[in-house]
Amino acid sequence: MAVITLTKENFKQTIESNNFVIVDFWAPWCEPCVAFAPTFEAAAAKNPDIVFGMVNTEADPEISEYFEVAQIPGILVIRDQAGIHTQVGEIGATALEEIIKWARARDMSVVREHYAVEAKKQQLAV
């Protein structure tokens, strides 16, 4: 799957519509960010079941501000609409593969239970 550009217009919908998303926060002036792009794209090609998206912190600062991204490059791993891992700084392909492997194995049952409880509360409130 190709890497998608995430903007304030499509970020929320992307997270809500996909149960596994990896976000790369970057900027065009950031040399380590630009150097990491081919590694990120290769990981996307190897993992077509995961949505890989890039947020340009210059073009869409609202997203990086919401997630309190103070340093780039930065990775945010989201499963079932919950951020489960952040990684700041340069990483190589092997490290990214390990993060993906860890995230795949992560037990998300507690998160799903939380969402189910919240949905019931909403139903009772109506």
N, C-alpha and C positions, 0 to 999 in steps of 0.2 A: 504494500500500500504506500502511496506517496505521502510525504509530509504535507500537512495542511497549514495554512496561515490562520492563526487564531487572532480574532479581533474582538472588540467590545460588541460587535454585532452578532458574532457566531459562537463566542466562548461558552456562554451558559447552555445554549442548545446542544453544543457538542458534548459537554460534560453530562448533561441529562440524558442524552440519547445513546451513550456508549458506556459500557461498564468498565472499560480499561483505557485510560488516556495517559500519555506521557507528554508533558509540556516542557519545552525548552525556552527559557527566557534569555533573550539575546539582544544585541544592538549592532548596527552595521559598523560602528567605530571600534567595537570590541574585538581585537585580533584573536584572542582565545575562543571567543564565540564563533567567529567565522571559521576558524580552524576546526572546531568541533562539528560543524554542520555536516560534512561528509560522513562522519561516524554516526551521527543521529539518523541520517538518511539511510545508511546501510542497515542500521538496527530496524528501521521501519520496514525495509524490504524483507528482512529475515522474519519479521513478526507481523504478518498481515492481519492478524486478529486484534491487534492493538492499534488505537488511533494515536499517531504521533503528530503533535502540533507545535508550532513555533510562535511565540509572542514577541514581537518587536517592541521592546520597552520604550523606545523613542516614539513610535507611532501610536501605541496604545498604553500609555503610562497608567491608566486607571486599573488595568488588570494586575500589573506588577505592584501597584500601591495596595490593592485589595489583599494580595497575598504577602505583603510586606517584604518584597524582594528588594534587598538592599545591595546585593552584589550579583554580578553576572560574570560568566555564564551560570545559570541555575536550572536545575531540573526539578520538576514536581511530578510525582507519580500519583495518579488518581484512580481508585477502584471504587465502583459503586457510589460515585459522587463524593467520596471521602479522600482527602489528601492523606496518603499513607507514608510517603517518603519525600524528603527534599535533599538535594545534593547541590552544594555550591562549589564553584571552582572547576578547574579543568579535570576531566576524566578521560580515560581511554576506552577503547572498544570493549576490552575485557571487563572493566569495571561496570560499564553500562550493561553488558550481558548479565553480570552477577546481580545487578539491581533488578533487572527484568525477571530473572529466575526467582529471586526472593519475592518479588511482588506477585508473581503467578502463584507461588505456594502460600501466600498469606491467607490465613483463615479470615474471611470477611463475615462470618456468621453473626458476630456481635454487632457489626454495623447494620446488617440486614434486620436483626432483631430490634435495634433502636428505631430504624425507619418504620417497622411494623407497629411498634408501640406509639410512635408519633402519629401515624396515620389513623390509628384507632382513636387517639385523643381528638384529632380533627373531626372524625366522624361523630363522636359523642358531643362535640361542641356545636354541631350544626343542628 
